[in-house]
Amino acid sequence: MTRTANRILFYPYHLFLLLSVVFLSGCIKADEHDLSFRITGLAVYPTSTAEGHPKITGLSVSRNLFGIRLDLFPQEVKAGDFNSDESYVYTDNPVTAIKIWSDQPYNSIPAYGSLNTQFLHFKGNYFAVDSIPDGGAIYPSAKNYPDYKENHYPSYTHLISRSAPQPGAYKFYVSLTLEDGTYFVDSTPVIQLTP
């Protein structure tokens, strides 16, 4: 090969090396946008979907439109440079089990039996809805809520009813178990589910 041909092969090699270093340095810093939080409590409230999205309601709600709001009291664990397109927000102590039950029979389920399969986990819009298996986990996220850019951590999440129970007075209970064994439980006041 001639000297000119060697130079032509030499420059693409260095260009490739330079671009590889730039690309890899961008990947190494990708987690600088990540944020993490920890759930520090649980408060439970009745909701209604009469206006579309779940809203906290009074103690009387249509049995076809009711749900449960879970306030989670998130606490920041790892701060980062938040970017709504690049940031990954996660909990460092995730929910490993949720249980929902009532003091009254719910359709064919006896009082105090698991109602997990009777609810959906609503995470801000109807395209972000998950079923809740018995003994299963939920993954709260604020990403689909309108204030996500200001409030990155899920301060609340919703459970919406999949099936309407018989009209009557119900008290619902929710428990969350976190990965480290932390356990939270709370209940709604008595709710009158109307026809």
TORTILUM-676940 format. One record per residue (C-alpha): residue number from 1; x, y, z; residue in one letter. Coordinates in nm, 4 decimals, padded with zeros to 6 digits. Layout:
<recs>
{NUM, {X, Y, Z}, a}
...
</recs>
This chain:
<recs>
{1, {00.0000, 00.0000, 00.0000}, m}
{2, {00.1066, 00.3503, -00.0628}, t}
{3, {00.1509, 00.6138, 00.2030}, r}
{4, {-00.1691, 00.7957, 00.0930}, t}
{5, {-00.3731, 00.4763, 00.1213}, a}
{6, {-00.2410, 00.4203, 00.4764}, n}
{7, {-00.3506, 00.7730, 00.5744}, r}
{8, {-00.6991, 00.7164, 00.4325}, i}
{9, {-00.7394, 00.3973, 00.6428}, l}
{10, {-00.5843, 00.5638, 00.9504}, f}
{11, {-00.8341, 00.8552, 00.9731}, y}
{12, {-01.1579, 00.6489, 00.9668}, p}
{13, {-01.0141, 00.4325, 01.2462}, y}
{14, {-00.9540, 00.7370, 01.4679}, h}
{15, {-01.2904, 00.8843, 01.3781}, l}
{16, {-01.4586, 00.5588, 01.4791}, f}
{17, {-01.2608, 00.5516, 01.8053}, l}
{18, {-01.3516, 00.9132, 01.8862}, l}
{19, {-01.7229, 00.8575, 01.8156}, l}
{20, {-01.7202, 00.5424, 02.0303}, s}
{21, {-01.5732, 00.7316, 02.3258}, v}
{22, {-01.8298, 01.0116, 02.2899}, v}
{23, {-02.1156, 00.7612, 02.2670}, f}
{24, {-01.9995, 00.5584, 02.5675}, l}
{25, {-01.9466, 00.8670, 02.7835}, s}
{26, {-02.3080, 00.9650, 02.7119}, g}
{27, {-02.4246, 00.6194, 02.8217}, c}
{28, {-02.2254, 00.6270, 03.1425}, i}
{29, {-02.3963, 00.9482, 03.2540}, k}
{30, {-02.7462, 00.8279, 03.1640}, a}
{31, {-02.8383, 00.7573, 03.5256}, d}
{32, {-02.7748, 01.1176, 03.6342}, e}
{33, {-03.1398, 01.1801, 03.5371}, h}
{34, {-03.2736, 00.8863, 03.7422}, d}
{35, {-03.4615, 00.9526, 04.0649}, l}
{36, {-03.5773, 00.7168, 04.3362}, s}
{37, {-03.8299, 00.7372, 04.6161}, f}
{38, {-03.9619, 00.5355, 04.9061}, r}
{39, {-04.3262, 00.4870, 05.0104}, i}
{40, {-04.3564, 00.5985, 05.3739}, t}
{41, {-04.7258, 00.5542, 05.4538}, g}
{42, {-05.0750, 00.4759, 05.3329}, l}
{43, {-05.4073, 00.6587, 05.3574}, a}
{44, {-05.7209, 00.5298, 05.1826}, v}
{45, {-06.0160, 00.7364, 05.0509}, y}
{46, {-06.3307, 00.6573, 04.8503}, p}
{47, {-06.3418, 00.7901, 04.4928}, t}
{48, {-06.5882, 00.8243, 04.2084}, s}
{49, {-06.5276, 00.8129, 03.8332}, t}
{50, {-06.8457, 01.0115, 03.7585}, a}
{51, {-06.6360, 01.2882, 03.5962}, e}
{52, {-06.4114, 01.0469, 03.4051}, g}
{53, {-06.0961, 01.0297, 03.6143}, h}
{54, {-06.1212, 00.9169, 03.9772}, p}
{55, {-06.1858, 01.1969, 04.2281}, k}
{56, {-06.2182, 01.1783, 04.6059}, i}
{57, {-06.5860, 01.1745, 04.6900}, t}
{58, {-06.8207, 01.1796, 04.9851}, g}
{59, {-06.9489, 00.8744, 05.1671}, l}
{60, {-07.2212, 00.7958, 04.9139}, s}
{61, {-07.1237, 00.6907, 04.5613}, v}
{62, {-07.2739, 00.4898, 04.2773}, s}
{63, {-07.1751, 00.1242, 04.3001}, r}
{64, {-07.0901, 00.1385, 03.9272}, n}
{65, {-06.8468, 00.4304, 03.9596}, l}
{66, {-06.6636, 00.3835, 04.2877}, f}
{67, {-06.2981, 00.3286, 04.3523}, g}
{68, {-06.0295, 00.3758, 04.6157}, i}
{69, {-05.7493, 00.6313, 04.6283}, r}
{70, {-05.4217, 00.5327, 04.7956}, l}
{71, {-05.2083, 00.8185, 04.9273}, d}
{72, {-04.8486, 00.6892, 04.9442}, l}
{73, {-04.6449, 00.9690, 05.1093}, f}
{74, {-04.3336, 00.9303, 04.8911}, p}
{75, {-03.9962, 01.0408, 05.0236}, q}
{76, {-03.7097, 01.1181, 04.7876}, e}
{77, {-03.4124, 00.8822, 04.8223}, v}
{78, {-03.2004, 00.9735, 04.5200}, k}
{79, {-03.2297, 01.3131, 04.3584}, a}
{80, {-03.1295, 01.3718, 03.9996}, g}
{81, {-03.1493, 01.6238, 03.7210}, d}
{82, {-03.5106, 01.5535, 03.6205}, f}
{83, {-03.5868, 01.5402, 03.2497}, n}
{84, {-03.9379, 01.4188, 03.1639}, s}
{85, {-03.8107, 01.2490, 02.8456}, d}
{86, {-03.4992, 01.0813, 02.9909}, e}
{87, {-03.5536, 01.0327, 03.3620}, s}
{88, {-03.6407, 00.6983, 03.5138}, y}
{89, {-03.8292, 00.7331, 03.8429}, v}
{90, {-03.8337, 00.4197, 04.0567}, y}
{91, {-03.8892, 00.3086, 04.4142}, t}
{92, {-03.5946, 00.1609, 04.5998}, d}
{93, {-03.8366, -00.0448, 04.8129}, n}
{94, {-04.1188, -00.1562, 04.5797}, p}
{95, {-04.4624, -00.2862, 04.6707}, v}
{96, {-04.4414, -00.6653, 04.6561}, t}
{97, {-04.7992, -00.7382, 04.7651}, a}
{98, {-05.1307, -00.5586, 04.7901}, i}
{99, {-05.4475, -00.6911, 04.9465}, k}
{100, {-05.7930, -00.5337, 04.9194}, i}
{101, {-06.0864, -00.6581, 05.1261}, w}
{102, {-06.4204, -00.5464, 05.2685}, s}
{103, {-06.6175, -00.6060, 05.5865}, d}
{104, {-06.9175, -00.7120, 05.3723}, q}
{105, {-06.9643, -00.9842, 05.1097}, p}
{106, {-06.8765, -00.8473, 04.7662}, y}
{107, {-07.0750, -01.0288, 04.4983}, n}
{108, {-06.9719, -01.3950, 04.5419}, s}
{109, {-06.6688, -01.3140, 04.7610}, i}
{110, {-06.7273, -01.3522, 05.1351}, p}
{111, {-06.6552, -01.0722, 05.3823}, a}
{112, {-06.2791, -01.0269, 05.4401}, y}
{113, {-06.1955, -01.2323, 05.1278}, g}
{114, {-05.9446, -01.0897, 04.8795}, s}
{115, {-06.0979, -00.8395, 04.6367}, l}
{116, {-05.7800, -00.7857, 04.4322}, n}
{117, {-05.9313, -00.9313, 04.1156}, t}
{118, {-06.2336, -00.7011, 04.1521}, q}
{119, {-06.0194, -00.3859, 04.1044}, f}
{120, {-05.7888, -00.2356, 03.8439}, l}
{121, {-05.4807, -00.0290, 03.9227}, h}
{122, {-05.5353, 00.3088, 03.7493}, f}
{123, {-05.2107, 00.5050, 03.6966}, k}
{124, {-05.3287, 00.8370, 03.5569}, g}
{125, {-05.5097, 00.7412, 03.2376}, n}
{126, {-05.7153, 00.4557, 03.1026}, y}
{127, {-05.4247, 00.3353, 02.8854}, f}
{128, {-05.2212, 00.2836, 03.2042}, a}
{129, {-05.4444, 00.0353, 03.3854}, v}
{130, {-05.3260, -00.2978, 03.5283}, d}
{131, {-05.5161, -00.5905, 03.6725}, s}
{132, {-05.4285, -00.6818, 04.0312}, i}
{133, {-05.3700, -01.0525, 04.0905}, p}
{134, {-05.4334, -01.2053, 04.4336}, d}
{135, {-05.1191, -01.1489, 04.6385}, g}
{136, {-04.9720, -00.9505, 04.3489}, g}
{137, {-04.7759, -00.6291, 04.3366}, a}
{138, {-04.8663, -00.2851, 04.2067}, i}
{139, {-04.6225, -00.0384, 04.0521}, y}
{140, {-04.7295, 00.3179, 04.1345}, p}
{141, {-04.6162, 00.5820, 03.8866}, s}
{142, {-04.6792, 00.9535, 03.8456}, a}
{143, {-04.5779, 00.9529, 03.4783}, k}
{144, {-04.9333, 00.9711, 03.3407}, n}
{145, {-05.0616, 01.2376, 03.5790}, y}
{146, {-05.0845, 01.5977, 03.4527}, p}
{147, {-04.8461, 01.7395, 03.7161}, d}
{148, {-04.5638, 01.4880, 03.6452}, y}
{149, {-04.3071, 01.7568, 03.5560}, k}
{150, {-04.3499, 01.9183, 03.8992}, e}
{151, {-04.4372, 01.6078, 04.1021}, n}
{152, {-04.2187, 01.3170, 03.9826}, h}
{153, {-04.3054, 01.0790, 04.2635}, y}
{154, {-04.6451, 00.9091, 04.2890}, p}
{155, {-04.8020, 01.0737, 04.5922}, s}
{156, {-05.1184, 00.8745, 04.5179}, y}
{157, {-05.2562, 00.6037, 04.2947}, t}
{158, {-05.6076, 00.4717, 04.2289}, h}
{159, {-05.7924, 00.1427, 04.2371}, l}
{160, {-06.1098, 00.1373, 04.0276}, i}
{161, {-06.3840, -00.1212, 04.0585}, s}
{162, {-06.4151, -00.3780, 03.7784}, r}
{163, {-06.7546, -00.5027, 03.8881}, s}
{164, {-07.0433, -00.3451, 04.0746}, a}
{165, {-07.1292, -00.5048, 04.4085}, p}
{166, {-07.4747, -00.5114, 04.5609}, q}
{167, {-07.5872, -00.1714, 04.6952}, p}
{168, {-07.5167, -00.1268, 05.0648}, g}
{169, {-07.2750, -00.0010, 05.3279}, a}
{170, {-06.9130, -00.1166, 05.2839}, y}
{171, {-06.5837, -00.0486, 05.4563}, k}
{172, {-06.2818, -00.1266, 05.2383}, f}
{173, {-05.9347, -00.2136, 05.3653}, y}
{174, {-05.6062, -00.2011, 05.1751}, v}
{175, {-05.2692, -00.3341, 05.2856}, s}
{176, {-04.9326, -00.2876, 05.1132}, l}
{177, {-04.6240, -00.4976, 05.1808}, t}
{178, {-04.2918, -00.3536, 05.0635}, l}
{179, {-03.9830, -00.5471, 04.9570}, e}
{180, {-03.8084, -00.4982, 05.2931}, d}
{181, {-04.1144, -00.6300, 05.4830}, g}
{182, {-04.2607, -00.2896, 05.5757}, t}
{183, {-04.6376, -00.3249, 05.6077}, y}
{184, {-04.9031, -00.0536, 05.5796}, f}
{185, {-05.2785, -00.0923, 05.6217}, v}
{186, {-05.5653, 00.1564, 05.6188}, d}
{187, {-05.9395, 00.1590, 05.5564}, s}
{188, {-06.2020, 00.3834, 05.4075}, t}
{189, {-06.4820, 00.5124, 05.6252}, p}
{190, {-06.8102, 00.3273, 05.5734}, v}
{191, {-06.9208, 00.4027, 05.2151}, i}
{192, {-07.2816, 00.3782, 05.0986}, q}
{193, {-07.2765, 00.2238, 04.7504}, l}
{194, {-07.5977, 00.3276, 04.5778}, t}
{195, {-07.7816, 00.1622, 04.2846}, p}
</recs>
